Amino acid sequence: MSELIRVKPTQDGTYTVYRGSLALVSGLTRLQAERYEASIAARQLRGLSPLVGA
């Protein structure tokens, strides 16, 4: 079972993308964070590691 990918806002107005409890990337706009989240989900559907080529 893959870990949950989620986007959470930070106190400085940016967003962080998490996989489980691991922060993958932070300091993004909401649009950037949602696009990154979507790219991870697409890679998982294709069976690729979400961190390869990120």
N, C-alpha and C positions, 0 to 999 in steps of 0.2 A: 504494500500500500504506500503510495507517495504521500509526502507531507503536504499540508495545506499551504498554498501560496496566498498571501494576503497583503494588502496595502493599508498602511496606517498613517494618519497625519501626525506631525510632530508639533511641538510648541512654537517653533520658529516659522510655521506656515508651509514647510516643505513636507514631502512624503517619503516613507521608507517602505521598501518591499521586503517581506519576510518569507522564508520557507521554513515552516515549523518555528523554532525559536531563533533561527539564524537570520540576521539581517544581511540581505544580499547587496542592496544598494540603498543609499540614502541621499537626501538633499535634492530630490527631484520635484518637479511640478506634478500636479495631479495627473495631467495628461501623460507625461513621461512615465510615471509610475504605473499607470494603467496599461500603457503600451508594453512596458517591460513585463508586467504580470501576464499579459496576453501572449507575449513571445515565449515565455517559459511554459505556459499551458500548451501552446502549439507544439513545442519541442517534446513535451512529455507525451502528447498524443502520437507523435511520430516515433517515439521510443528512443529519443536522443537525450543525453544528459543535459539538464537545464543550465549547467555551468560551462559547458564546452562552447567556445566561441562567443561567449557573452561579452 
